[in-house]
């Protein structure tokens, strides 16, 4: 029943059906969404669960095609053997229902714990429920146990992560479009760089180019969260340093970082640049990092073990006396993730990860060195490509060139 047709405008309801308007054009086909939800139901069967209560941004988006905005409120996607329902806050009105592949129930702010009342309404007889142990904090766990005192909670965070690591053809098509969008953003960033321009102006040029491209390719998508981190000089030392008002100078080391977001799917392009010229030591270190990047691209194929890739690349840095200047892994899985949610931690190119790459995985290669301020060649060096693992090997879907022969920009 549509809540707008209930004829009860003066009652403060705990739950509502905010089925306002019509379902929008989804990101993926009905067959793709059914595949995902049925895969979740197989996890329920294997773990002997009555239902799953998904609460993370990434899993709600992956299984429902709805990416929520928390703003201090709780959200969930409840999957049972028979049904799938998003639970959303009244402040969002009908938007969650329009986007959800499945049903939706809305809770209001008019009484405490209405979110948990919604879950109780959906799962009145459950005795074993799956939740994401890696996402549920202590307070939420306590409140769930109070709402379901006779229920056993079982971890589904790890099983859903492994499920997401293998991408479908539709996912890969979306990720490829994201990579093309990042290349467009990169070209706009490079064009905007000139002496005296502040970082934020360069970043805005890249962001605008990417948002406009996404809007043209996905006219029915929500346009949210696409961004650029453009860093210069000392600001290049960290991979996630925010944009500032620092003005670009000749001879600066620069970091181009373009991050288009399409329906919760993050892609990335990262490149080292210089304006006008680079010192001999900057060029030497840059060439070494590019050599590591090229070797990494060669190693990323099905059958490669993540830890072995990291170990081999470490040796190149060690041979040049630079191993101590790298600070994080060499790459990671791509899919439903962003700078504020998601991570498929089982597919990271780190020494302590034993995962073997498989067809359908999508992985980055992104070596980085940071040379401290005051040393010759100071700054952060980072290259980043995205590769799709295939039956035949791998496909590099990043087109923007890297290295000194391409990315010393004219002043």
Beta strands, then each sheet from edge to edge (+ up, - down):
strand 1: 15-16
strand 2: 51-54
strand 3: 76-80
strand 4: 84-89
strand 5: 103-107
strand 6: 128-131
strand 7: 152-155
strand 8: 227-232
strand 9: 253-259
strand 10: 261-262
strand 11: 265-266
strand 12: 269-275
strand 13: 362-365
strand 14: 368-371
strand 15: 379-382
strand 16: 385-389
strand 17: 394-396
strand 18: 408-409
sheet 1: 1+ 5- 4- 3+ 2- 6- 7-
sheet 2: 8+ 9- 12+ 18+
sheet 3: 10+ 11-
sheet 4: 13+ 16- 17+
sheet 5: 14+ 15-
end
